[in-house]
Amino acid sequence: MTQSSPALFSPLQLGSIPTKNRVFMAPLTRCRADAQTLAATELHATYYAQRASAGLIVSEATQIHATGQGYPNTPGIFSAAQEAGWKLTTDAVHAKGGNIVAQLWHVGAISHPDFQPNGALPVSSSDYNPGGTIYTQHGKKERVAARPLSTQEVHEMIAAYKHAAEVAKRAGFDGVEIHSANGYLLEQFIRDSINKRSDEFGGSIENRIRFTLAAVDAAISVFGAGRVGIRLSPVSAANAAMRDSDTQASYGALVEALAQRRIAFVHFIEGNTGGARDLTGFDFAWAKKVLTAAGVAYIANNKYDRAMAIEAVESGAADAVAFGVPFISNPDLPERLKLDAPLTPANPKTFYSPGPEGYTDYATMHS
Ligand code: 8OZ
């Protein structure tokens, strides 16, 4: 008798998006956009189409605004050239029967004047300096303190999220994932360790989660709630972000507000991004219950292997599991996991290097 296939390999109705399995591709910054236009290229289309067997692809993080960039050659999603560039990718993924959502991103204070229009200061909730160094086109630089956005400018940034969602829709994406994780702009508003504002976007939890929810609502107004997701990293120290003084209360209120909106999914980085799965400080199982009760999918991420992913979906701890690094070097990851076939290790030296090497040249089992 053949054993029935684990639920990880079964379809999932993700809001309005039907997925063929629950092995998702996590967003992965690869720094290969066109240097002039910051548009995705034919090379991106090839790379993403190679990975179209994922139940869902979440695109690499894409900046919604010129001020949102913090790394070399990360793609944007606000100009006509960027829209045309992404259309190559969404067409190629759809031709292979895949689903792809755009991850909408603003790095806030993680940027540097070298990445900013006119060499201006990066923007944030407050005069926040994340510290450390950053590599720009002019070499290694010390980070600087950001300029707090005015209340009016936060409203303009919410409009920029809406514009980016419109661009994503015209570019043919199946939806968007709001990047509200890893110490970037939206998290710089959520966490009281960073947000020192006294306007409607600072102070109380309700005020600190207002910007994130407004970005979500802007995306909903474009795509409908069933095509909008969000990524959260409640307990992560990525980009040196200090913990909120009450992670459970702040992120708990956010999760409840997202559940009320009946969005498609919440994508959790469980533990420290790309690092230890220490979940202390936030009750992820509680979040799963709240979201499930509202029909919102819970996507789990961070250092899952095959056995962990099968168990997470089988036990009901997650509806789907997103894999990052394994998808870089295994374009046919769902099939390999299903067959329990060996995985090809990824080469970190080519994660952020230009061109096809380490990008589109990883073989499938059948190539
Ligand atoms: C790795 C390198 C650059 C950016 C994130 C978008 O951490 C990123 C990122 C990851 O969410």
Residues whose N, C-alpha, C, O or C-beta is under 5 A from the ligand:
A	BS01	8OZ	T29 A61 N182
